[in-house]
Amino acid sequence: MLHLRLNVPADLTDEVVRTLEATVGTAHLAVVQGASRNPAGDLVLCDVAREAGDELLGDLRALGLDRSGAIAVENIDLSLSKRAEKAEAEAPGEGVDAVLWEQLADATHEESTLTVTYVAFLAIATMLAACGVMLDNAILIVGAMAVGPEFGPLAGISTALVQRAPGLVWRSLTALVVGFAAAMVLTAGFGWLLDQVGLFDKAMLEADRPNTAFIWKPDWMSFVVAFLAGVAGTLSLTSAKSGALIGVAISVTTVPAAANAAMAFSYKEYAQTWGSSGQLLANLGGIVLAGVLTLLTQKSLLASVRRRRTPMRRRGFEDRL
């Protein structure tokens, strides 16, 4: 269930309440007149089944409530109520399958912003991966994958393409390109420093490296793995399954490929540089393609559910009357 807190101008309250009452899957409607000070008006509280939330938010925005008032949405971890159970049973579909597009857009917008923290995490992840590459240590590679924040901009690109939001596309691309460029430059400098103190040398990069040589040898399986990870990552975002997102982070070799490319370039091992760059592009492309296709599928299914929901919604409203 979702909890909605609405700050509503007094002249819009009746229309907002009618919209909430007409939505199948709502419960616990409360109106506190005059409670809202900024903006001046009423405070309207309501719980709604997650599978009915996206359409309701769209209706509230169509009333202009996001401009004249405010809409706040929170997840309810526990609700002990027969009315809530009935609301969830009436709402078509399953809550775990529902997509809150407004929430997804907000989350990807935040994660796709180029910030000092984002670049710092990506650079640290790439440096950890560089240590894993030079030492042929798979554990360090996995750790670097988990630290890397690059899935945020990739999800932002997928969401923006599906929602046709060019501003978010450019924001995400900027974070991705500038972030990886900065991380690779810093990693090259990190590698030079460790080379000077005798911790790295070219022989380590030229060794067989049975545990990490795959990083600069891309093949179709690299794309397949990235595609599957992209599907899982997108589903984890839309269903708020953070555990799955961690699994995605350690499934693809974006950060390790960037690290290997940076170290190989600094040692003039251009074959590994090009191979690692190919691995990086294959993973990035696979994730974005998977994200777009997954979101398009979910959007199509949501539209189908909405078409079936329309007569139920009207009937539910009439029953309340």
C-alpha positions as CSV (number, residue, x, y, z in Angstrom):
1,M,0.0,0.0,0.0
2,L,0.9,3.6,-0.6
3,H,0.1,6.5,1.7
4,L,-0.8,9.8,0.0
5,R,-0.6,13.2,1.8
6,L,-2.2,16.0,-0.2
7,N,-2.1,19.7,0.4
8,V,-5.1,20.9,-1.4
9,P,-6.4,24.4,-2.1
10,A,-9.9,24.7,-0.6
11,D,-11.6,25.3,-4.0
12,L,-10.1,22.0,-5.3
13,T,-10.8,19.8,-2.3
14,D,-14.2,18.5,-3.5
15,E,-12.8,17.5,-6.9
16,V,-9.8,15.8,-5.4
17,V,-12.0,13.8,-2.9
18,R,-14.3,12.7,-5.8
19,T,-11.2,11.5,-7.7
20,L,-10.0,9.5,-4.7
21,E,-13.4,8.0,-4.1
22,A,-13.7,7.0,-7.7
23,T,-10.4,5.1,-7.7
24,V,-10.7,1.4,-7.0
25,G,-8.1,0.4,-4.5
26,T,-8.3,3.4,-2.2
27,A,-9.0,3.3,1.6
28,H,-8.7,5.3,4.8
29,L,-9.7,8.7,3.2
30,A,-9.5,11.6,5.6
31,V,-10.0,15.3,5.1
32,V,-8.7,17.8,7.6
33,Q,-10.2,21.2,6.7
34,G,-8.0,24.2,7.0
35,A,-5.0,22.2,8.2
36,S,-2.7,23.2,5.3
37,R,-1.0,26.5,5.8
38,N,1.4,26.5,2.8
39,P,-0.3,26.3,0.5
40,A,-3.4,27.5,2.3
41,G,-6.2,24.9,2.1
42,D,-7.1,21.4,3.3
43,L,-5.0,18.3,4.2
44,V,-6.3,15.2,2.5
45,L,-4.9,11.8,3.5
46,C,-5.5,8.5,1.7
47,D,-4.1,5.0,1.3
48,V,-4.1,3.4,-2.1
49,A,-3.0,0.0,-3.4
50,R,0.3,0.2,-5.2
51,E,-1.2,-1.2,-8.4
52,A,-3.7,1.7,-8.5
53,G,-1.2,4.4,-7.5
54,D,0.2,5.4,-10.9
55,E,-3.1,6.1,-12.5
56,L,-4.3,8.0,-9.4
57,L,-1.2,10.2,-9.4
58,G,-1.8,10.9,-13.1
59,D,-5.4,12.0,-12.3
60,L,-4.2,14.2,-9.4
61,R,-1.6,15.9,-11.7
62,A,-4.3,16.3,-14.3
63,L,-6.2,18.4,-11.8
64,G,-3.1,20.6,-11.4
65,L,-2.6,19.6,-7.7
66,D,1.2,19.3,-8.2
67,R,1.2,23.0,-9.2
68,S,-1.4,24.5,-6.9
69,G,-0.8,22.2,-3.9
70,A,1.4,19.3,-3.1
71,I,1.4,15.5,-3.5
72,A,3.6,13.3,-1.2
73,V,3.8,9.5,-1.5
74,E,5.1,7.1,1.1
75,N,5.4,3.3,1.2
76,I,3.4,1.6,3.9
77,D,5.5,-1.3,5.4
78,L,2.6,-2.6,7.5
79,S,-1.1,-1.9,7.4
80,L,-3.5,-3.9,9.7
81,S,-6.8,-3.1,8.2
82,K,-9.6,-5.1,6.5
83,R,-10.4,-2.0,4.4
84,A,-6.8,-2.1,3.1
85,E,-7.0,-5.8,2.3
86,K,-10.3,-5.1,0.4
87,A,-8.7,-2.2,-1.5
88,E,-5.8,-4.4,-2.6
89,A,-8.1,-7.2,-3.6
90,E,-10.3,-4.8,-5.7
91,A,-7.3,-3.2,-7.5
92,P,-6.5,-5.2,-10.7
93,G,-3.0,-6.7,-10.9
94,E,-0.3,-7.2,-8.3
95,G,1.4,-4.5,-6.3
96,V,4.9,-5.9,-7.0
97,D,4.3,-5.7,-10.7
98,A,3.1,-2.1,-10.6
99,V,5.3,0.8,-11.9
100,L,5.1,4.2,-10.4
101,W,6.5,6.2,-13.2
102,E,6.7,9.4,-11.2
103,Q,8.7,7.7,-8.5
104,L,10.9,6.0,-11.1
105,A,11.6,9.3,-12.9
106,D,12.4,11.0,-9.6
107,A,14.8,8.2,-8.5
108,T,16.6,8.0,-11.9
109,H,16.8,11.8,-12.0
110,E,18.6,11.9,-8.7
111,E,20.9,8.9,-9.5
112,S,21.8,10.4,-12.9
113,T,23.1,13.7,-11.7
114,L,26.8,14.4,-12.1
115,T,28.0,15.1,-8.5
116,V,31.3,15.0,-6.7
117,T,30.0,12.0,-4.7
118,Y,29.0,10.1,-7.8
119,V,32.4,10.7,-9.4
120,A,34.2,9.8,-6.2
121,F,32.3,6.5,-5.9
122,L,33.0,5.6,-9.6
123,A,36.7,6.6,-9.3
124,I,37.2,4.5,-6.1
125,A,35.4,1.6,-7.7
126,T,37.6,1.9,-10.8
127,M,40.8,2.0,-8.7
128,L,39.7,-1.1,-6.7
129,A,39.1,-2.8,-10.0
130,A,42.6,-1.7,-11.2
131,C,44.0,-3.4,-8.1
132,G,42.0,-6.5,-9.0
133,V,43.2,-6.4,-12.6
134,M,46.9,-6.1,-11.7
135,L,46.8,-8.7,-9.0
136,D,44.5,-11.0,-10.9
137,N,42.2,-11.0,-7.9
138,A,38.5,-11.8,-8.7
139,I,37.4,-10.8,-5.2
140,L,38.6,-7.2,-5.7
141,I,36.8,-7.2,-9.1
142,V,33.5,-8.2,-7.5
143,G,34.0,-5.6,-4.8
144,A,34.6,-2.9,-7.3
145,M,31.5,-3.9,-9.2
146,A,29.4,-3.5,-6.0
147,V,30.8,-0.1,-5.3
148,G,30.3,1.4,-8.8
149,P,27.2,3.7,-9.1
150,E,27.0,3.6,-12.9
151,F,23.7,1.8,-13.1
152,G,21.9,5.0,-12.0
153,P,22.7,6.9,-15.3
154,L,22.0,3.8,-17.4
155,A,18.6,3.4,-15.8
156,G,18.1,7.2,-16.3
157,I,18.8,6.8,-20.1
158,S,16.4,3.9,-20.4
159,T,13.6,5.7,-18.5
160,A,14.1,8.9,-20.4
161,L,14.0,7.2,-23.8
162,V,10.7,5.4,-22.8
163,Q,9.2,8.5,-21.3
164,R,10.6,10.7,-24.1
165,A,12.4,13.1,-21.7
166,P,15.4,14.5,-23.7
167,G,16.6,16.5,-20.7
168,L,17.0,13.4,-18.6
169,V,18.8,11.6,-21.5
170,W,21.4,14.4,-21.7
171,R,21.8,14.6,-17.9
172,S,22.3,10.8,-17.7
173,L,24.7,10.7,-20.7
174,T,26.7,13.6,-19.1
175,A,27.0,11.7,-15.8
176,L,28.0,8.5,-17.6
177,V,30.6,9.9,-20.0
178,V,32.1,12.5,-17.7
179,G,32.1,10.1,-14.7
180,F,33.9,7.3,-16.6
181,A,36.3,9.7,-18.2
182,A,37.2,11.3,-14.8
183,A,37.4,7.8,-13.1
184,M,39.7,6.4,-15.8
185,V,42.1,9.5,-15.7
186,L,42.3,9.3,-11.9
187,T,42.9,5.5,-12.1
188,A,45.7,6.0,-14.6
189,G,47.3,8.4,-12.2
190,F,46.7,6.0,-9.3
191,G,48.4,3.2,-11.4
192,W,51.4,5.5,-12.2
193,L,51.8,6.3,-8.5
194,L,51.8,2.6,-7.5
195,D,54.2,1.9,-10.3
196,Q,56.6,4.5,-8.9
197,V,56.6,2.9,-5.5
198,G,57.0,-0.6,-6.9
199,L,53.6,-2.0,-6.3
200,F,52.5,-2.2,-9.9
201,D,54.6,-3.0,-13.0
202,K,53.9,-3.8,-16.7
203,A,54.7,-7.5,-16.2
204,M,51.6,-7.8,-14.0
205,L,49.4,-6.5,-16.8
206,E,51.0,-8.8,-19.4
207,A,50.7,-11.9,-17.4
208,D,48.2,-14.6,-18.2
209,R,45.7,-13.5,-15.5
210,P,43.3,-16.5,-15.7
211,N,40.9,-14.9,-13.3
212,T,40.6,-11.5,-15.0
213,A,41.7,-11.8,-18.6
214,F,38.0,-12.0,-19.7
215,I,37.7,-8.3,-18.9
216,W,39.5,-7.3,-22.1
217,K,38.2,-10.2,-24.3
218,P,34.6,-9.3,-25.1
219,D,32.3,-11.8,-26.8
220,W,28.5,-12.2,-27.3
221,M,28.2,-13.7,-23.9
222,S,29.3,-10.3,-22.5
223,F,26.3,-8.7,-24.2
224,V,24.0,-11.5,-23.1
225,V,25.0,-11.2,-19.4
226,A,24.7,-7.4,-19.6
227,F,21.2,-7.7,-21.2
228,L,20.0,-10.1,-18.5
229,A,21.5,-7.8,-15.8
230,G,19.8,-4.8,-17.4
231,V,16.4,-6.6,-17.2
232,A,16.9,-7.6,-13.6
233,G,18.2,-4.1,-12.6
234,T,15.2,-2.4,-14.2
235,L,12.8,-4.7,-12.5
236,S,14.5,-4.1,-9.2
237,L,14.0,-0.3,-9.6
238,T,10.4,-0.5,-10.5
239,S,9.6,-3.0,-7.8
240,A,11.9,-1.5,-5.1
241,K,13.9,-4.8,-4.8
242,S,17.3,-3.4,-3.7
243,G,18.7,-6.8,-3.1
244,A,18.3,-7.7,-6.8
245,L,20.0,-4.4,-7.7
246,I,23.1,-5.4,-5.8
247,G,23.2,-8.7,-7.7
248,V,23.0,-6.7,-10.9
249,A,26.0,-4.5,-9.9
250,I,28.2,-7.6,-9.5
251,S,27.1,-9.2,-12.7
252,V,28.5,-6.8,-15.3
253,T,32.0,-5.7,-16.0
254,T,31.6,-2.0,-16.7
255,V,33.9,-0.7,-13.9
256,P,36.5,-3.5,-14.3
257,A,36.6,-2.9,-18.1
258,A,37.2,0.9,-17.5
259,A,39.9,0.1,-15.1
260,N,41.7,-2.4,-17.4
261,A,41.5,0.1,-20.3
262,A,43.0,2.9,-18.1
263,M,45.9,0.7,-16.9
264,A,46.5,-0.8,-20.3
265,F,46.6,2.6,-21.9
266,S,49.1,3.9,-19.3
267,Y,51.4,0.9,-20.1
268,K,50.8,1.3,-23.9
269,E,49.1,-2.1,-24.1
270,Y,46.7,-0.9,-26.8
271,A,45.3,-4.4,-27.6
272,Q,44.0,-4.6,-24.1
273,T,42.8,-1.0,-24.2
274,W,40.7,-1.6,-27.2
275,G,39.4,-5.0,-25.9
276,S,38.5,-3.4,-22.6
277,S,36.8,-0.5,-24.3
278,G,34.8,-3.0,-26.4
279,Q,33.8,-4.8,-23.2
280,L,32.7,-1.6,-21.6
281,L,30.6,-0.5,-24.6
282,A,29.0,-4.0,-24.9
283,N,27.9,-3.9,-21.3
284,L,26.6,-0.3,-21.4
285,G,24.7,-1.0,-24.6
286,G,23.2,-4.3,-23.3
287,I,22.0,-2.7,-20.1
288,V,20.4,0.3,-21.8
289,L,18.7,-1.9,-24.4
290,A,17.4,-4.3,-21.8
291,G,16.1,-1.4,-19.7
292,V,14.2,0.2,-22.6
293,L,12.6,-3.1,-23.6
294,T,11.7,-4.0,-20.0
295,L,10.1,-0.6,-19.4
296,L,8.2,-0.7,-22.7
297,T,6.8,-4.1,-21.8
298,Q,5.8,-2.9,-18.4
299,K,4.2,0.2,-19.9
300,S,2.2,-1.9,-22.3
301,L,1.0,-4.2,-19.6
302,L,0.0,-1.2,-17.4
303,A,-2.0,0.2,-20.3
304,S,-3.8,-3.1,-20.7
305,V,-4.6,-3.2,-17.0
306,R,-5.9,0.4,-17.1
307,R,-8.2,-0.4,-20.0
308,R,-9.7,-3.3,-18.0
309,R,-9.8,-1.1,-14.8
310,T,-12.0,1.7,-16.3
311,P,-15.4,0.0,-16.0
312,M,-14.5,-1.4,-12.6
313,R,-13.5,2.1,-11.5
314,R,-16.8,3.6,-12.5
315,R,-18.7,0.8,-11.0
316,G,-16.8,1.1,-7.7
317,F,-17.7,4.8,-7.6
318,E,-21.3,4.1,-8.2
319,D,-21.4,1.5,-5.4
320,R,-20.1,4.2,-3.0
321,L,-23.0,6.5,-4.0
